[in-house]
Amino acid sequence: QVQVEERGGGLVQTGGSLRLSCTVSGLTFSPYAMGWFRQAPGKEREGVACINWSGSQTVYTDSVKGRFTIGRVNGVNTLYLQMNSLKSEDAAMYYCAAMTKYSGRYCSLDSDEFPYWGQGTQVTVSS
């Protein structure tokens, strides 16, 4: 059984930083790409960043480029999202997801490509 669990959400002031982490279990024998998604109240879920298995490919949505950094440490099955210069529009529930499609060689910001999801962690940005 695949389990995905996020940590690190919380309240931060505008301009501040926050680091999210995500651990995956149950995919020991399958290379997998991973992604971070977010959903604010009344809005659709959007892809924030993704990374392939080796870390050689990262993709970011335009609104977070230069501010967010995605990374992973496969030895501990952990994904990270370093978020700097946070803005009010970054406030949302953040979800971590994993996909084994393409054998982990490529990642995607399309949530339909990801079958394994965590429960989410809330990020609140105050002015």
Phi, psi and chi 1 to 4 in degrees:
 res  aa     phi    psi   chi1   chi2   chi3   chi4
   1 GLN       -  129.7 -177.3  178.5   -2.9      -
   2 VAL   -85.6  132.3  178.8      -      -      -
   3 GLN  -127.7  136.6  -68.4 -173.1  -38.3      -
   4 VAL  -126.4  129.0 -179.5      -      -      -
   5 GLU  -137.9  126.1 -175.8  175.1    3.5      -
   6 GLU   -97.1  153.1  -54.4   94.0  -19.9      -
   7 ARG  -144.5  160.0  -71.3 -172.0  175.3   88.8
   8 GLY   106.8   -3.2      -      -      -      -
   9 GLY   -68.4  168.4      -      -      -      -
  10 GLY   165.1 -164.7      -      -      -      -
  11 LEU  -101.6  131.5  173.1   64.7      -      -
  12 VAL  -142.1  150.4   62.9      -      -      -
  13 GLN   -80.7  155.9  -72.0 -172.7  -31.2      -
  14 THR   -53.9  132.5  -58.7      -      -      -
  15 GLY    90.5   -9.1      -      -      -      -
  16 GLY   -83.9 -175.1      -      -      -      -
  17 SER  -127.1  155.8  -62.2      -      -      -
  18 LEU  -152.0  146.4 -153.2   57.2      -      -
  19 ARG  -122.7  119.0 -176.9  178.2  174.5   92.4
  20 LEU   -96.6  147.9  -54.5 -178.2      -      -
  21 SER  -132.2  159.8   64.0      -      -      -
  22 CYS  -148.7  131.8  168.1      -      -      -
  23 THR  -114.3  145.9   55.2      -      -      -
  24 VAL  -123.8  135.0  177.8      -      -      -
  25 SER  -130.2  152.9   60.3      -      -      -
  26 GLY    94.9    1.9      -      -      -      -
  27 LEU  -118.1   36.1  -74.7  175.4      -      -
  28 THR   -58.2  -36.6  -53.5      -      -      -
  29 PHE  -104.1   11.7  -58.9  106.9      -      -
  30 SER  -128.7  120.4  -58.2      -      -      -
  31 PRO   -63.0  140.9  -16.0   27.7      -      -
  32 TYR  -143.7  143.7   52.4   92.9      -      -
  33 ALA   -86.9  161.5      -      -      -      -
  34 MET  -138.6  157.5  -62.4 -166.5   71.5      -
  35 GLY  -148.3  158.7      -      -      -      -
  36 TRP  -112.2  133.9  -74.0  101.2      -      -
  37 PHE  -127.5  161.4  -62.9   80.4      -      -
  38 ARG  -144.8  154.6   65.3 -173.6 -179.7 -172.2
  39 GLN  -143.9  120.6 -172.6  168.2   20.4      -
  40 ALA   -95.4  156.7      -      -      -      -
  41 PRO   -55.1  129.6  -26.6   35.3      -      -
  42 GLY    80.1    3.5      -      -      -      -
  43 LYS  -121.0  160.9  -65.6 -172.9  177.0 -178.7
  44 GLU   -77.3  156.2  -67.2 -173.7   -4.8      -
  45 ARG   -67.2  136.2 -176.0  173.7  -63.7 -173.6
  46 GLU  -127.9  148.0   67.5  165.5  -24.8      -
  47 GLY   -76.4  132.4      -      -      -      -
  48 VAL  -100.8  -52.0  175.4      -      -      -
  49 ALA  -159.7  153.5      -      -      -      -
  50 CYS  -145.3  163.0   71.4      -      -      -
  51 ILE  -148.0  141.4 -174.3  168.8      -      -
  52 ASN   -82.9 -178.9   66.9  -10.3      -      -
  53 TRP   -60.4  -45.8  171.5 -106.9      -      -
  54 SER   -80.3  -14.2   67.7      -      -      -
  55 GLY    86.6    1.5      -      -      -      -
  56 SER   -77.5  -18.9   61.4      -      -      -
  57 GLN  -120.2  126.4  179.9 -157.9   23.5      -
  58 THR  -130.5  143.8   57.2      -      -      -
  59 VAL  -131.9  137.7 -179.0      -      -      -
  60 TYR  -128.2  145.6  -63.0   90.0      -      -
  61 THR   -71.5  150.8 -167.8      -      -      -
  62 ASP   -56.8  -36.0  -73.8  -15.0      -      -
  63 SER   -69.0  -14.7   63.3      -      -      -
  64 VAL  -114.2   -3.1  -52.4      -      -      -
  65 LYS   -59.0  133.6  -73.2  179.3 -179.6  176.9
  66 GLY    85.5  -10.8      -      -      -      -
  67 ARG  -116.4  -35.8  -61.3 -171.5  -61.3  121.2
  68 PHE  -107.4  146.9  -70.1   11.5      -      -
  69 THR  -133.5  126.9  -57.4      -      -      -
  70 ILE  -101.0  142.6 -170.1  170.8      -      -
  71 GLY  -153.1  165.0      -      -      -      -
  72 ARG  -147.1  152.3   66.0 -173.2  -63.6  167.1
  73 VAL  -126.0  101.8 -180.0      -      -      -
  74 ASN   -66.5  -29.0  -69.3  -23.2      -      -
  75 GLY   -62.1  -24.6      -      -      -      -
  76 VAL  -119.1   16.5  -69.0      -      -      -
  77 ASN    51.4   44.4  -58.9  -37.1      -      -
  78 THR  -125.3  138.5  -57.9      -      -      -
  79 LEU  -114.2  145.1  175.3   74.3      -      -
  80 TYR  -126.4  156.4  -58.8   95.9      -      -
  81 LEU  -139.8  108.4 -175.7   69.0      -      -
  82 GLN   -89.1  121.4  178.0   66.0   42.6      -
  83 MET  -116.4  116.2  -55.5 -174.5  -66.2      -
  84 ASN  -116.0  163.3  -62.4  -31.6      -      -
  85 SER    50.0   49.3  -57.7      -      -      -
  86 LEU   -65.0  143.1  -78.4  160.8      -      -
  87 LYS  -117.5  163.9  -55.5  176.2  179.9  179.2
  88 SER   -60.0  -33.2   57.6      -      -      -
  89 GLU   -73.6   -6.4   51.6  -98.2   44.4      -
  90 ASP   -83.2  -11.9  -65.7  -40.9      -      -
  91 ALA   -64.6  127.5      -      -      -      -
  92 ALA  -178.3  173.3      -      -      -      -
  93 MET   -84.7  127.5 -176.3   70.1   80.1      -
  94 TYR  -104.7  132.4  -79.1   71.0      -      -
  95 TYR  -119.2  143.1  -61.6   89.9      -      -
  96 CYS  -104.0  142.9  172.6      -      -      -
  97 ALA  -145.2  154.5      -      -      -      -
  98 ALA  -128.1  145.7      -      -      -      -
  99 MET  -137.1  138.3   59.9  179.3  -89.9      -
 100 THR  -101.6   -5.0   56.2      -      -      -
 101 LYS   -57.4  146.1 -167.9  175.7 -178.2 -180.0
 102 TYR    65.7   15.7  -46.1  121.5      -      -
 103 SER    53.3   33.9  -61.9      -      -      -
 104 GLY    77.6    1.8      -      -      -      -
 105 ARG   -72.5  -29.0  -67.6 -167.6  -59.6  -87.3
 106 TYR  -130.1  151.9  -51.8  108.6      -      -
 107 CYS  -118.4  174.4   73.0      -      -      -
 108 SER  -151.9  153.9  166.4      -      -      -
 109 LEU   -99.6   11.7  -67.0 -176.7      -      -
 110 ASP   -89.6  113.6 -178.9   -5.4      -      -
 111 SER   -62.5  -23.5   60.0      -      -      -
 112 ASP   -67.0  -19.1  -70.3  -21.0      -      -
 113 GLU   -79.7  -10.9  -56.0  -97.1   41.8      -
 114 PHE  -108.0  115.5  -70.2   78.8      -      -
 115 PRO   -89.0  -15.9   27.9  -31.2      -      -
 116 TYR  -116.4  124.8  -51.2  109.9      -      -
 117 TRP  -132.6  148.7  -70.0   82.0      -      -
 118 GLY   -88.9 -179.8      -      -      -      -
 119 GLN   -84.5  -15.8  -65.1  -61.5  -52.4      -
 120 GLY   101.0  155.2      -      -      -      -
 121 THR  -137.2  135.5 -174.3      -      -      -
 122 GLN   -84.2  133.5 -177.4   68.4   44.5      -
 123 VAL  -116.9  122.3  172.2      -      -      -
 124 THR  -118.2  130.4  -56.5      -      -      -
 125 VAL  -117.5  121.2 -176.9      -      -      -
 126 SER  -107.1  147.6   66.1      -      -      -
 127 SER   -92.0      -   57.1      -      -      -
